[in-house]
Amino acid sequence: MFRVIDGAPGNRGIPVRSWAEDLDDETLGQLRRIARAPYVRHFVCAMADAHLSEHVAVGSVFAAERTVVPSALGGDLGCGMLAVPLVDDTGAALDTGGLGPAERRRLLERWLASIPVGKALRRGAPLPFASALGPDLFQAQLSTRSLEKTREALVVKHIGTLGGGNHFVELGCDAERRAWLLVHSGSRGLGAAIADHHRGAERQPLAGLSTTHGSGEAYLGDLGWALDFARANRMHIACVATRALEELLGQPVAHGPPVDVHHNFVAEETWFGERLLVHRKGAIAAPAGALALVPGSMGTASYLVAGRGCEAAFGSCSHGAGRVLRRSEARRKIRPDALRRALGDVVIPDGDAMVEEAPAAYRDIRKVLEAQEDLVERRLRLEPLVVLKG
């Protein structure tokens, strides 16, 4: 359940509703700042994983009337999660019981060889999984010629690339050892270019763009393209990762029904009898009965959940566990040997930089889910086996 936090003076009585149990003063300051914005309607939400970010805290949800706020979403537009159950050629669930430590390490090596991570770009032959992009994706027109030229220059280089930070590809399993593939990534440099272009149209950060004029409409159109590209990118990565598993096992591997959710986006929705533009930064839409994904940290479980459509949160939930240590703090406080002990049998890339993504740098995913039981219902717990991080 949430607690109500009074906003700072001048916020027009717009309250902050927090599902987070440990908001720091800086994060709360960002939430109060957005609550003072003249376009915000009803309330501002802090999800259970809320933490400090640029301009607007990660884990923020708010609704505006006829206004979009590019700087509220950051640059990783359309970032989200994909999860697919893996099946064999008969349609039976793929059993992970035969994947020991050596096989998991070989799978990770294949992923490292075929999925660009960090700042690496895609190179080489034409796309082997072009169908993952969708037939109409690149026919949609962007708002300016400059963005069209950026798309022409970057799309082939960025499709199928994971990116850095907490983006990941993961082979996991449920309690019955059935295999699942998870991908966390977004629209890469294309989304960042769209964000930068439209933030330049704001008079100042968080000023917002009216959707009754050209600039706001243009942003929504470009954002829609970024969301489509982000979804296609996750599916492309999933196809490459699955092919690597096929090669390792020497047998066909297929995808069951996918679950794909964005967590940096704007959507037009009806709440309290009004058509509103709901902004979710680091938050997932969780309509009643709809499946969604709440990942843990590297080395801890992720969860398949069903939304409850909670009106008090504009039908939203957290997008993960949420950081409690900044990357610089994690490097300073967490030793590589402590990370290895914490991970147990989970296979990850070598290198001390992985301490930035250690479980200790994040909230306990179980507590995050307990804090939002009014927002989602847990359906399936997925334990990590192999994790490729950007």
Buried (B, 14 or more C-beta within 10 A) or exposed (E): EBEEBEBEEEBEEBBBBBBBEBBEEEBBEBBBBBBBBEBBBBBBBBBBBBBBBEBBBBBBBBBBEBBBBBBBBBBBBBBBBBBBBBBBEEEEBBBBEEBEEEBBEBBBBBBBEBBBBEEBBBEEEEBBBEEBBBEEBBEEEBBBEEBEEBBEEBBBBBBBBBBBBBBBBBBBBBEEBBBBBBBBBBBBBBBBBBBEBBBEBBEEBBBBBBBEEEBBBBBBBBBBBBBBBBBBBBBBBBBBBBBBBBBBBEEEBBBBEBBBBBBBBBBEBEBEEEEBBBBBBBBBBBBEEBBBBBBBBBBBBBBBBBBBBBEBBBBBBBBBBBBBBEBEEBBEEBEBEEBBEBBEEBBBBEEEBBBBBBBBBBBBBBEBBEBBEBBBEBEBBBBBBBBBBB
